[in-house]
Amino acid sequence: MPDAPPQSDLSGAAPLDVDDMLCFAAYSASLAFNRYYKPMLDRMGLTYPQLLAMSVLWREDGQTVGRLGERLFLESNTVTPLIKRLEAAGLVTRTRDPADERVVRVSLTDAGRVLAQEAACIPDAFHKATGLAPEAMVQLRDGLIDLRNQLRSASA
């Protein structure tokens, strides 16, 4: 009878423990964001990606679908269904740009504008939940933006 292959001990060979991985810290923080936002978003009838799209539109209405995708780092095959769901909910309209009919513009409806007032409480609630000083939040955000930009450049 042939000998069984030796059992390998990979405990020392594992490249990283998840608790040591920056990517896991960012991923698990993202999950925590979503859990925190969920009750508020459920009341507003939005998903987190929809909140992000609405936030862009609340800041600058009449975005093109392409620009909205760029702002959110989403491909058009992701952004289009998201916009269609917002349109079905009566929060936005999509129209062809008269100057170039290949371009679709997304605009807020009155209901979409009203929803901005309901969402206005989110930043303060989030700030209180984190316990972070405003300066610390800005520093953390800026660090994550730098990290994102570096990784995007490295993968280009």
N, C-alpha and C positions, 0 to 999 in steps of 0.2 A: 504494500500500500504506500503510495507516495506521501511524502511529508506535506502537511498543510503549509501554505505560504505563511511566512512570519507575519504576525500582526504588527502593523506599523504604529508607532506612537507619534501622532501628529501634534500633540499638545504644545511642543516647543516650536513646531514648524509653522503654525498658523501665522499669517502675516500680521494680522491685527485683530484685537478683540473689538467688538462693536462699540464698547464703551470708550475706546481710544480713537475712534474714527470721527473726524470732523464731519464727513458726509452723513454719518448716522445721527450726529447731534443736530445737524440742519434738518434732516428728514424727520426725526422724531419731534423736533420743535414745530415743523410744519403740520404734523399730525395734531399736536397740541393746539396750535392756532385754530385748525378746523374744528376740533371738539369745542373749544371755547366759543367760537363764533356761531356754531350750529343753532343753538336756541334762538339767538337774535335773528339769524338768517331765516329760520323756519317761520318766525312771525312775519317776516317781510316777504316770504315766498320766493327766496333766492337761494342759489347755491353760492359757494365761495367764488368760483370763477365768474359767475354772473355779477356778484358784488364788485369784483375787480373791474369788469367791463362797465358797469354802471358808474363806478367811481371815476373812470376815465371820461365818460360822457358828462357826468355832473361838472367836471372841471372844464371840459371843452366839448360842447355839443356839436353834432354834425360831422363826426369823424368818418373817414372812409373805413370800410371793413379791413383793408390792408393796413392802414395806420393803427387801427385798434389792435390787430394781431401783433404788429411790431411792438407797441407799447406793453403788451401783456406777454410777449415772447411766445406767442402761439401761432401755429401754422393755420392757413386758411381753412383746411379741412376740420379744424377744431373750432375756430372762431365762428364759422358760418352757422353750424348747428346751435351754438350758444346764443347767437344773435336771433336766430329763428325762434328759439324758446322764449327769449325776452319779448320778441314781437308777439308771439302767441299769448303771452301774459298781459299784453297791452301796455308794456313799458317803453317800447321803442318802435319806430317805423324804419323801414328800409326803402330808399328811393334811389333811382338811377340819377347820376350827376348829369344835368343837362349839357354841360360842356364836354363830357366824355361818358357815353352811355355804358362803357365797360366798367366804370367805377360806381360802386354802391356806397351810399352814405347812410349812416345810422344816426337817427335823431331821437331825442327823448319825446315822449308824449307828455301830456299834462300829468298823467298818473306816474310816469317815471320821474318827473320833477318833484312831485309831492313826496315820493318815496325817499328823496334825498333828505328831507326833514326828519324822517323816521330813522334814517341811517346816521344822522349827525351825532347821535349819542355813542356810537361804537368806539371812536378813538378815546374818549374819556373813560369809558368802561374798561377798555383794554389797558389803558395806562394804569388805572387803579388795580387791575388784576395782576399786573406784572410787578408792581411795587418799585419799578425802576424810576430813577430821577429822569426828568426830560432830557438832560444832557447825555445821560447814559443810553437812553433809547436812540437818540440821534447818532451817537458814536457806534452803537451796535448796528443800526441800520446802514450807516455809511460803510462800516467794515464788511457787511454782507454784500453790499453793492459792489465794493471793490473786488471782493472774492468772485462774485458772479462775473464781473467784467474780465477779470484775469482768466477765469476758466473758459469763457466764451472766446477770448483771444487765442488761448492755447489750443482750442479744438477747431479753430477756423482753418 
